[in-house]
């Protein structure tokens, strides 16, 4: 019993520390949910009391389980953590000494974070030519990558107007509106039910993504799908901006294929509750701007193969 209690206490401590560190990382507005999760894992590796690679792997698994259990952008956390773990262990660990292995893992982890930190700038640079002077843009909720793209366009002295669907039920669109106001970028928040009315006034739609799936479709804040359908109907380009660490090995065919633990706020939610995310099929997406380049939806599966295998 004593050994069992000790093991239970150790697991609880690892999970609690991971959650606490995640919240600290997320307090930095520059960190997305996925980046905060990745930095949490890197912090765990630095502070671990593990004595072997196997023990460290177990601790990382416990931390990931705790983070995904928070029901906060589960898709982003899962894909970000998975790709981070794959990156730091991409080549074999030849060192027999665990401390040397740990140093190598930390070195790879720091390199991964450096690469991730440059992603938004790369995406903004790739997407900037698609936003011309005088463009009216419609977006949804709040995305740090979308904000980076809009800011880059404004910094290039392009006159743009941004309509933002408020994104109930948390009305996160207002958060993007405030950030744009701080940079004197003209914007207006509209009701989610008004996107059809406003669509004829816009030149293009651009959204972020919580996850880019194998089909080239995306998982994002609920309401994204309806924007995509309306954009397609009115022949308006629908662009997605997303970092490659959001590429996830899922292949949903419809909304029901999305896992319930990712679709709802908590595990007690069911089909009658309000979903937090929806799935936008690839046929509604014009292009995806990623740090891997400008991709068509059909090219996503090839990039996923490169990332995961």
C-alpha positions in Angstrom: 0.0 0.0 0.0 2.8 2.4 0.8 4.4 1.9 -2.6 1.0 2.4 -4.2 0.4 5.6 -2.3 3.8 6.9 -3.2 3.2 6.2 -6.8 -0.2 7.9 -6.7 1.3 10.9 -5.0 4.0 11.1 -7.7 1.4 11.0 -10.5 -0.7 13.6 -8.8 2.3 15.9 -8.3 3.3 15.6 -12.0 -0.2 16.3 -13.2 -0.7 19.3 -10.8 2.7 20.7 -11.8 1.9 20.4 -15.5 -1.4 22.2 -15.1 0.1 24.9 -13.0 2.9 25.5 -15.4 0.5 25.5 -18.4 -1.5 28.2 -16.8 1.6 30.3 -16.2 2.7 29.9 -19.8 -0.8 30.7 -21.0 -0.7 34.0 -19.0 1.7 35.3 -21.6 -0.5 36.6 -24.3 2.0 35.7 -26.9 1.6 32.0 -26.2 -1.2 30.1 -27.9 -2.7 27.1 -26.2 -0.5 24.7 -28.1 2.7 26.7 -27.5 1.9 26.9 -23.8 1.5 23.1 -23.7 4.8 22.6 -25.5 6.6 24.9 -23.1 5.0 23.0 -20.2 6.6 19.8 -21.5 10.0 21.4 -21.9 9.7 22.7 -18.3 9.0 19.2 -17.2 12.1 17.8 -18.9 14.2 20.5 -17.2 12.8 19.8 -13.8 12.3 16.0 -13.9 13.5 13.7 -11.2 13.3 10.7 -13.6 16.4 8.5 -13.8 15.8 6.9 -17.1 14.4 7.7 -20.6 11.5 5.3 -19.9 10.6 7.1 -16.7 10.8 10.5 -18.4 8.5 9.2 -21.2 6.0 8.1 -18.6 6.1 11.5 -16.9 5.6 13.3 -20.3 2.6 11.0 -20.9 1.1 11.9 -17.6 1.6 15.6 -18.2 -0.1 15.4 -21.6 -3.0 13.5 -20.1 -3.4 16.3 -17.5 -3.3 19.0 -20.1 -5.8 17.4 -22.5 -8.0 16.8 -19.5 -8.4 20.6 -19.0 -10.9 20.7 -21.9 -9.2 23.8 -23.4 -8.5 23.5 -27.1 -7.9 19.8 -26.8 -7.1 19.4 -30.5 -4.3 22.0 -30.4 -2.8 20.6 -27.2 -2.8 17.0 -28.5 -1.2 17.8 -31.9 1.3 20.3 -30.4 2.4 17.9 -27.7 2.6 14.9 -30.1 4.7 16.7 -32.6 7.0 18.1 -29.9 7.6 14.7 -28.5 8.3 13.3 -32.0 10.7 16.1 -32.8 12.8 15.8 -29.7 13.1 12.1 -30.1 13.4 12.2 -33.9 16.9 10.6 -33.9 18.0 7.8 -31.6 19.5 8.6 -28.2 22.9 7.0 -28.5 24.1 8.2 -25.1 23.9 5.6 -22.3 24.1 8.2 -19.6 20.7 9.7 -18.8 22.0 13.1 -18.0 23.6 13.3 -21.5 20.3 12.2 -23.0 18.5 14.8 -21.0 20.8 17.5 -22.3 20.2 16.4 -25.9 16.4 16.4 -25.3 16.6 19.9 -23.9 18.7 21.1 -26.8 16.2 19.7 -29.3 13.3 21.2 -27.3 14.8 24.6 -27.3 15.3 24.4 -31.0 11.7 23.3 -31.5 10.5 26.3 -29.5 12.7 28.6 -31.6 11.2 27.3 -34.8 7.7 27.6 -33.4 8.3 31.2 -32.3 9.0 32.1 -36.0 5.9 30.5 -37.4 3.5 33.4 -37.1 5.9 35.8 -38.8 6.4 33.3 -41.7 2.7 32.9 -42.1 2.1 36.6 -42.1 4.7 37.1 -44.7 3.2 34.4 -47.0 -0.3 35.7 -46.5 0.4 39.4 -46.9 0.4 39.5 -50.7 -3.2 38.1 -50.7 -4.4 41.2 -48.8 -4.3 44.2 -51.1 -4.9 47.9 -50.3 -8.6 48.5 -49.6 -9.5 44.9 -48.7 -12.5 44.2 -46.5 -12.0 41.1 -44.4 -14.3 38.9 -42.3 -12.9 36.7 -39.5 -14.2 34.8 -36.5 -13.4 34.6 -32.8 -9.8 35.4 -32.0 -6.6 33.9 -33.5 -3.1 35.1 -32.7 -2.0 34.1 -36.3 -4.9 36.0 -37.9 -4.0 39.0 -35.8 -0.4 38.7 -36.9 -1.5 38.7 -40.5 -3.8 41.7 -40.1 -1.1 43.6 -38.3 1.4 42.8 -41.0 -1.0 44.2 -43.6 -1.5 47.3 -41.6 2.2 47.8 -41.0 2.6 47.6 -44.8 0.4 50.7 -45.0 -2.5 48.8 -46.5 -5.9 50.2 -45.7 -8.1 47.3 -44.5 -11.4 46.9 -42.8 -12.1 43.9 -40.6 -15.5 42.5 -39.6 -15.4 40.1 -36.7 -18.1 37.5 -35.9 -18.3 37.8 -32.1 -18.3 34.0 -31.6 -20.8 33.1 -28.9 -20.9 31.9 -26.3 -17.7 33.4 -24.9 -17.9 36.3 -27.4 -14.1 36.0 -28.0 -14.4 38.1 -31.2 -14.5 41.2 -28.9 -10.9 40.3 -27.7 -9.6 40.5 -31.3 -11.5 43.8 -31.8 -9.7 45.3 -28.8 -6.3 44.2 -30.1 -7.0 45.7 -33.5 -8.1 48.9 -31.9 -4.9 49.1 -30.0 -3.1 49.1 -33.3 -5.6 51.5 -34.9 -6.8 48.9 -37.4 -10.5 49.6 -38.3 -12.7 46.8 -37.2 -16.3 46.1 -36.2 -17.8 43.2 -34.3 -21.0 41.6 -35.8 -23.4 39.1 -34.5 -22.8 35.5 -35.6 -26.3 35.5 -37.1 -25.2 38.5 -39.3 -22.4 36.8 -41.3 -24.7 36.1 -44.2 -25.8 39.7 -44.3 -22.3 41.1 -44.2 -20.7 38.5 -46.6 -21.6 40.6 -49.7 -19.5 43.5 -48.3 -16.3 41.5 -47.8 -13.5 40.5 -50.2 -12.3 37.5 -48.3 -12.6 35.4 -45.2 -9.6 34.4 -43.0 -9.7 32.3 -39.9 -7.3 30.4 -37.7 -7.6 26.7 -36.7 -7.3 24.6 -33.6 -6.4 21.7 -35.8 -5.7 20.9 -39.5 -6.9 17.4 -40.2 -5.7 14.8 -42.8 -8.3 15.7 -45.4 -7.1 19.3 -45.5 -10.2 20.4 -43.5 -10.0 22.2 -40.2 -11.3 22.0 -36.7 -12.0 25.4 -35.2 -14.2 27.5 -33.0 -17.9 26.6 -33.6 -19.3 28.9 -36.3 -16.3 28.6 -38.6 -18.2 26.0 -40.8 -21.1 28.3 -41.5 -18.7 31.1 -42.6 -17.0 28.7 -45.0 -20.3 27.6 -46.5 -21.5 31.2 -47.0 -18.1 32.2 -48.5 -18.3 29.3 -50.9 -21.9 30.3 -51.9 -20.9 33.9 -52.6 -17.6 33.1 -54.3 -15.5 34.7 -51.6 -12.0 33.2 -50.9 -11.9 31.4 -47.6 -8.3 31.3 -46.2 -6.9 29.5 -43.2 -3.8 30.5 -41.3 -2.3 27.8 -39.0 1.0 26.7 -37.7 2.2 23.2 -38.7 2.2 22.0 -35.0 -1.6 22.1 -35.4 -1.6 19.4 -38.0 -3.4 16.5 -36.4 -4.0 12.9 -37.4 -7.7 12.9 -37.5 -10.0 12.2 -40.5 -13.5 13.4 -39.6 -16.2 13.0 -42.3 -18.8 15.2 -40.5 -19.6 17.0 -37.3 -20.5 13.8 -35.5 -17.1 12.3 -36.2 -15.5 14.9 -33.8 -14.6 13.2 -30.5 -17.0 14.3 -27.7 -14.1 15.0 -25.3 -12.9 17.7 -27.8 -16.3 18.9 -29.0 -17.8 19.9 -25.6 -16.7 21.8 -22.6 -16.6 18.8 -20.2 -17.0 15.0 -20.2 -20.6 15.2 -18.9 -21.7 17.1 -22.1 -23.7 15.3 -24.7 -25.4 15.7 -28.1 -27.9 18.1 -26.6 -25.2 20.6 -25.4 -23.7 23.4 -27.3 -20.5 22.4 -29.1 -17.3 24.5 -28.8 -15.8 23.5 -32.1 -16.9 22.4 -35.6 -15.4 20.8 -38.6 -15.0 22.6 -42.0 -14.5 20.2 -44.9 -11.6 20.9 -47.4 -13.9 21.7 -50.3 -14.8 25.0 -48.6 -11.2 26.1 -48.1 -9.3 28.1 -50.8 -5.8 28.0 -49.3 -4.0 27.3 -46.1 -1.1 29.6 -45.1 1.3 27.7 -42.9 5.0 27.9 -41.8 5.5 25.0 -44.3 4.2 27.2 -47.2 1.0 28.0 -48.9 -0.9 24.8 -49.2 -4.0 23.6 -51.0 -6.2 21.3 -48.8 -5.2 18.3 -50.9 -1.5 19.0 -50.1 -2.1 18.7 -46.3 -1.9 14.9 -46.2 1.6 14.9 -47.7 2.8 17.4 -45.1 1.3 15.3 -42.3 3.2 12.2 -43.6 6.4 14.2 -43.4 5.7 15.5 -39.9 4.6 12.2 -38.4 6.5 9.5 -40.2 
